Amino acid sequence: MKSLPKKEGQIMEFKASFDNDAIETLVAFSNAKGGTVYLGATDKGEVQGITLAKESIQKWVNEIKTKTNPQIIPDTEVLTIGNKTVLALYVPEYPIKPVSTRGKYFKRVVNSNHLLSTNEVANMHLQTMNTSWDFYQCPNVTVDDISLEKVKKVMNLIKKRNENFQFESEIEFLKKNKLLLPNNRITNGCFLMFSKEENILTTILMGHFASDIVIKDDVVNSNDILTQIDDVMDFIRKHISKALIITDKQVENIQQWQYPLDGLRELVLNMIIHRDYTAAHNSIVKIFPDHIQFFNPGVLPDTITIEHLYTNQYVSTLRNRQIAKLAKEIGLVEHFGTGIKRVQEMFVDYGLKKPIFELMSGGLSVKVFCKKGTQKTVEKTVEKTVEKTVEKILSIIVNNPQITQKELAEITGLTRRGIEWNLSKLKDSGLIERIGPAKGGYWRVL
């Protein structure tokens, strides 16, 4: 005697009887990883049984066939559980997606059926055909709407990385990479990467907040996406803290930022390259005193969960294949599927906690945190170190006004450049002055 699974899930569901809801579930399974509907059981898995007439199974199979497009035909199996009859209807993952029923498209998500939006339907079909939105023609624009100078810059970047790279012209480069289509038309990806003017498709909202409700600075950026990478990083650097670390041994502009810049850049790259540019939302960057939040339109693929991001147990799925390919060729991306892992490692190595990933409002949110009081602590440390170094140099000059910079460097252990920097600061502050020439003169403490 067979038994039912213990509970509903990604690939199974219980139904008391056959109806349109059962067909919707079969469609949802077809658009995901396949699954089985068990007729004759409650949603808690309690077997109630189902009455099967002579033609019931064939009638239901035909109804499923006529109410789905493309047509799906489930495998059937009659089960006897505790003297009660249960009918199992199984469908595999359909190769050409999406499948619909009565004009609606569903997809299985965990243990429920998710009604697909228009964008999700389009993206599912493109993925099935092994292509993506950015390969398709961008409406109402031509090659005249892009900057060939920007194309040339990209070609030069590729040339630096690949000495065998050779194209006669920018137009030839675009054609070879399927960025330029017949009749002078261009792809969506081409327009996003090389547009002459700002355009609404690429808009990124950036804000610097004193608190959750008080904003100190905000920028709306709608440049081409390759330019945006540097634009976003410039905005971030402008509004996070940086300190110059000075020690008794060296004063070589050691910059200590609140966050690892390489990790932030990796997050910005992911945000721009993998954004769903068909969505109505904009990408958002919010900088707060103790954290930065990135929001990007576009949900994770079916095969990837938030837990997979933390554990790096996933295979990368590219939303924008054309954009991602060119990003890799110019060196913006080294290896697909490893960026999130490297970002986490960068923050941990920097002494910060790992970024927090969350699904929200049809997109992905990433929060990164700095140490509380980082800016004040670093500033106090630098101030004390500078003060100590200044006192040491002043003491040496008082005892030996004719001392040279070379001798100061040998005594203090600072580099020659470090001595020059400190002497310049002392002169600017009115603490010392130079009497006479560089050779033969002396220092006077004011």
C-alpha positions in Angstrom: 0.0 0.0 0.0 1.4 3.4 -1.0 1.3 6.6 1.1 1.2 10.3 0.2 4.0 12.7 0.8 3.8 14.4 4.2 3.2 17.9 3.0 2.8 20.1 -0.1 5.9 21.7 -1.6 7.7 22.8 -4.7 6.8 19.7 -6.7 3.6 18.4 -5.1 0.1 19.6 -4.1 -3.0 18.0 -2.7 -6.5 18.6 -4.1 -9.8 17.3 -2.8 -11.3 17.1 -6.4 -10.5 18.0 -10.0 -11.2 21.6 -11.0 -9.6 24.6 -12.6 -7.3 25.2 -9.6 -5.8 21.7 -10.2 -5.1 22.7 -13.9 -3.4 26.0 -12.7 -1.2 24.0 -10.4 -0.2 21.6 -13.2 0.6 24.7 -15.3 2.7 26.1 -12.5 4.6 22.9 -12.2 5.2 22.9 -16.0 6.7 26.4 -15.8 9.0 25.3 -12.9 10.6 21.9 -12.3 7.6 19.7 -12.8 5.4 18.2 -10.1 2.4 16.0 -9.1 -1.1 16.9 -8.1 -2.8 14.3 -5.9 -6.6 14.3 -6.2 -8.5 13.0 -3.2 -6.6 14.6 -0.4 -6.9 17.7 1.8 -4.3 20.5 1.8 -2.9 18.9 5.0 -2.4 15.6 3.2 -5.3 13.8 4.8 -6.7 11.1 2.4 -10.4 11.5 1.7 -10.5 9.6 -1.6 -12.0 10.4 -4.9 -14.7 8.7 -7.0 -13.6 7.7 -10.5 -16.2 6.9 -13.1 -15.3 4.8 -16.2 -14.3 7.8 -18.3 -13.3 10.3 -15.5 -9.5 10.1 -16.1 -9.7 10.4 -19.9 -12.2 13.3 -19.5 -9.9 15.2 -17.1 -6.8 14.6 -19.2 -8.7 16.0 -22.3 -9.8 19.0 -20.3 -6.3 19.7 -19.2 -5.1 19.4 -22.8 -7.7 21.8 -24.1 -7.3 24.4 -21.4 -3.5 24.8 -21.6 -1.3 26.4 -24.2 1.0 24.9 -25.2 -1.0 21.8 -24.5 0.2 19.6 -21.6 -0.8 16.0 -21.1 -0.2 14.6 -17.6 0.8 11.1 -16.7 -1.8 9.5 -14.5 -1.6 6.9 -11.7 -4.4 5.5 -9.6 -3.3 4.9 -6.0 -5.1 3.0 -3.3 -4.4 4.3 0.2 -6.3 2.9 3.1 -9.0 1.5 0.9 -9.5 5.0 -0.6 -8.7 6.0 -4.2 -6.3 8.8 -5.0 -5.4 10.0 -8.5 -1.9 11.3 -9.2 -1.4 13.7 -12.1 2.3 14.3 -13.0 3.8 16.8 -15.4 7.5 17.3 -16.1 9.1 20.7 -16.7 7.9 21.9 -20.1 10.8 22.6 -22.5 9.3 25.7 -24.2 8.0 28.1 -21.6 5.8 29.6 -20.4 2.6 27.4 -20.4 -0.7 29.2 -19.8 -4.3 28.3 -18.8 -7.2 30.4 -19.8 -4.8 33.3 -20.7 -3.0 33.3 -17.4 0.6 32.1 -16.6 1.6 30.6 -13.2 4.8 29.4 -11.8 5.4 27.2 -8.7 7.2 29.0 -5.9 7.9 26.9 -2.8 4.4 25.6 -2.0 2.1 28.0 -3.9 1.3 29.1 -7.4 2.6 32.5 -8.4 0.8 34.5 -11.1 3.4 35.8 -13.6 3.5 39.4 -14.6 4.0 40.5 -18.2 7.7 41.0 -17.6 8.1 37.6 -16.0 6.3 36.0 -18.9 8.7 37.7 -21.4 11.8 36.9 -19.4 10.8 33.2 -18.9 10.3 32.9 -22.7 13.7 34.5 -23.5 15.5 32.3 -21.0 13.9 29.2 -22.6 15.1 30.4 -26.0 18.6 30.8 -24.6 18.7 34.6 -25.2 17.9 37.7 -23.2 16.1 41.1 -23.5 19.2 43.0 -24.3 19.7 41.1 -27.6 16.4 42.4 -29.0 15.9 45.5 -31.0 15.5 48.7 -29.1 12.4 50.5 -30.4 12.5 54.0 -31.9 16.3 54.4 -31.9 19.0 53.8 -34.4 22.8 53.8 -34.5 22.6 57.6 -34.7 21.4 57.6 -31.1 24.6 56.1 -29.7 28.1 57.5 -29.3 30.7 55.9 -31.5 33.4 57.6 -29.3 32.1 55.5 -26.4 32.3 52.4 -28.6 35.9 53.2 -29.5 36.8 53.5 -25.8 35.5 50.0 -25.2 37.4 48.7 -28.2 40.6 50.2 -26.8 40.0 48.5 -23.4 39.5 45.1 -25.1 42.6 45.7 -27.1 44.7 46.2 -23.9 43.5 42.9 -22.6 43.7 41.0 -25.9 46.5 41.9 -28.3 44.9 39.8 -31.0 41.8 41.9 -31.0 41.3 43.7 -34.3 38.4 45.5 -35.9 38.4 47.9 -38.8 35.8 50.3 -37.4 33.3 50.9 -34.6 30.5 49.8 -36.9 32.2 46.5 -37.7 32.7 45.9 -34.0 29.0 46.5 -33.3 28.0 44.1 -36.1 30.4 41.4 -35.0 29.0 41.5 -31.5 25.3 41.6 -32.7 24.8 45.0 -31.2 23.9 46.5 -34.6 21.0 45.0 -36.4 19.9 45.3 -40.0 18.3 48.6 -41.2 20.6 50.6 -38.9 18.8 49.4 -35.8 20.5 48.7 -32.5 19.8 46.3 -29.6 18.6 47.2 -26.2 22.0 46.3 -24.8 23.8 48.6 -27.3 21.5 51.5 -26.4 22.1 51.0 -22.7 25.9 50.9 -23.0 26.5 53.6 -25.6 23.6 56.0 -25.6 24.6 59.6 -26.5 22.0 61.2 -24.2 20.6 60.3 -20.8 17.7 57.9 -20.9 15.0 56.9 -18.5 15.7 53.2 -18.8 19.0 53.4 -16.8 17.9 55.8 -14.0 19.6 55.3 -10.7 18.5 57.3 -7.6 21.3 58.1 -5.2 20.9 59.7 -1.8 23.0 60.6 1.2 20.9 60.5 4.4 21.6 62.0 7.9 18.8 59.8 9.2 16.0 57.6 7.9 14.0 60.7 6.9 16.6 63.6 6.6 18.4 63.7 3.2 21.5 65.7 2.8 22.2 65.1 -0.9 20.5 63.4 -3.8 21.3 62.7 -7.4 19.3 61.2 -10.3 21.7 59.6 -12.8 20.5 58.4 -16.2 23.8 58.0 -18.1 24.8 55.0 -20.1 25.4 52.1 -17.9 29.2 51.9 -18.4 29.6 55.5 -17.3 27.3 54.9 -14.4 29.7 52.5 -12.8 32.2 55.3 -12.1 29.4 57.8 -11.4 27.9 55.7 -8.6 31.3 55.0 -7.1 32.2 58.7 -7.2 28.9 59.5 -5.3 29.7 56.8 -2.7 33.3 58.0 -2.2 32.0 61.6 -1.8 29.8 60.6 1.1 31.7 58.0 3.1 34.6 58.7 5.4 38.3 58.4 4.6 41.2 59.0 6.8 44.9 59.5 6.3 46.7 57.0 8.5 50.1 58.4 9.8 52.6 56.5 11.9 56.0 57.3 13.3 57.5 55.2 10.5 55.6 56.5 7.4 53.3 59.2 6.1 52.6 57.8 2.6 48.9 58.6 2.3 47.5 55.3 3.7 43.8 55.8 3.1 41.4 54.1 5.4 37.8 54.1 4.1 34.7 53.1 6.1 34.1 50.3 3.7 36.2 48.2 1.3 36.0 50.0 -2.0 36.6 46.9 -4.0 33.6 45.3 -2.3 31.4 48.3 -3.0 32.4 48.4 -6.6 31.6 44.7 -7.0 28.1 45.4 -5.6 27.7 48.3 -8.0 28.7 46.2 -11.0 26.2 43.5 -10.0 23.5 46.1 -9.6 24.1 47.6 -13.1 24.9 44.5 -15.1 22.2 42.3 -13.7 19.4 44.8 -13.4 16.0 44.1 -14.9 15.7 47.0 -17.3 12.2 46.1 -18.2 10.9 46.7 -14.7 9.1 49.9 -13.7 11.3 50.5 -10.6 14.7 52.3 -10.6 17.9 51.2 -9.0 18.5 52.9 -5.7 21.6 53.7 -3.6 21.1 55.1 -0.1 24.0 56.1 2.1 23.3 56.3 5.8 25.8 57.1 8.7 26.2 53.5 9.6 25.2 51.6 6.4 24.7 51.7 2.7 21.6 50.1 1.0 21.5 49.0 -2.7 18.2 48.1 -4.3 18.0 46.6 -7.8 14.8 45.7 -9.8 14.6 42.1 -10.7 14.0 39.0 -8.6 16.4 36.1 -8.2 16.1 33.2 -10.7 13.9 30.2 -9.6 17.0 28.1 -8.9 18.6 30.6 -6.6 17.5 31.6 -3.0 18.9 34.1 -0.5 20.4 31.1 1.3 22.3 30.1 -1.9 23.8 33.6 -2.0 25.2 33.3 1.5 26.6 29.8 0.9 27.7 30.4 -2.7 25.8 27.1 -3.7 24.4 28.3 -7.0 25.1 28.5 -10.7 25.1 32.0 -12.1 22.2 32.9 -14.4 22.7 36.0 -16.6 19.7 38.3 -17.0 21.5 40.5 -19.6 23.7 38.2 -21.6 24.9 40.8 -24.1 25.8 43.3 -21.5 27.5 40.7 -19.3 29.6 39.4 -22.2 31.0 42.8 -23.1 31.6 43.6 -19.4 33.7 40.5 -19.1 35.7 41.3 -22.3 36.6 44.8 -21.0 37.6 43.4 -17.6 34.8 44.7 -15.4 33.9 41.1 -14.5 36.5 38.3 -14.2 34.3 35.3 -13.3 30.5 35.0 -13.3 29.0 33.5 -10.2 31.9 34.3 -7.8 31.2 38.0 -7.1 28.9 37.6 -4.1 31.3 35.2 -2.4 34.2 37.6 -3.0 32.2 40.6 -1.7 31.4 38.7 1.6 35.1 37.8 2.0 36.2 41.4 1.4 33.9 42.7 4.1 35.0 40.1 6.6 38.6 40.7 5.9 38.0 44.4 6.4 36.7 43.6 9.9 33.0 44.2 9.0 30.1 41.9 9.0 28.8 40.2 5.9 26.3 42.1 3.6 22.6 41.3 4.2 20.6 40.2 1.2 16.8 40.6 1.1 14.0 40.2 -1.5 11.7 43.2 -1.5 9.3 45.0 -3.9 10.1 42.9 -6.9 13.9 43.3 -6.5 17.0 42.5 -4.4 18.2 44.7 -1.6 21.8 44.5 -0.2 22.8 46.3 3.0 26.4 46.7 4.0 27.5 48.1 7.5 30.5 49.9 8.8 31.7 49.9 12.3 29.9 52.2 14.7 31.9 55.3 15.3 34.5 54.4 12.7 34.9 58.0 11.4 35.4 59.5 14.9 37.8 56.8 16.0 40.0 57.1 13.0 40.1 60.9 13.1 41.1 60.8 16.8 43.8 58.2 16.1 45.2 60.3 13.2 45.1 63.5 15.3 47.1 61.9 18.1 49.7 60.4 15.8 50.2 63.7 14.0 50.6 65.5 17.3 53.1 63.0 18.5 55.2 63.3 15.3 55.1 67.1 15.3 56.3 67.3 18.9 59.2 64.9 18.1 60.3 67.0 15.0 60.1 70.3 16.9 62.2 68.9 19.8 64.9 67.8 17.4 64.9 71.2 15.6 65.2 73.1 19.0 68.3 71.1 19.9 69.8 71.3 16.4 68.5 74.2 14.2 71.0 73.3 11.4 69.7 69.8 11.0 69.0 68.6 7.4 65.9 66.8 6.1 68.0 63.7 5.5 69.2 63.7 9.1 65.6 64.2 10.4 64.5 61.2 8.3 67.3 59.0 9.8 66.5 60.1 13.4 62.7 59.8 13.2 62.5 56.8 10.8 60.2 58.7 8.5 60.6 58.8 4.8 62.1 61.8 3.1 58.6 62.6 1.7 57.2 62.2 5.2 59.7 64.8 6.6 58.8 67.2 3.8 55.1 66.8 4.6 55.5 67.4 8.3 57.8 70.4 7.8 55.4 71.9 5.3 52.6 71.5 7.9 54.7 73.1 10.6 55.5 76.1 8.4 51.9 76.5 7.3 50.8 76.5 11.0 53.3 79.2 11.8 55.3 77.0 14.2 58.7 77.2 12.4 60.4 79.2 9.6 63.4 78.6 7.4 66.2 81.2 7.7 68.7 81.3 4.8 69.0 78.9 1.9 68.3 75.2 1.8 72.1 74.5 2.3 73.7 76.6 5.0 70.5 77.9 6.5 68.8 76.9 9.7 65.3 76.4 11.3 63.8 78.8 13.8 61.0 77.7 16.2 58.6 80.6 16.5 
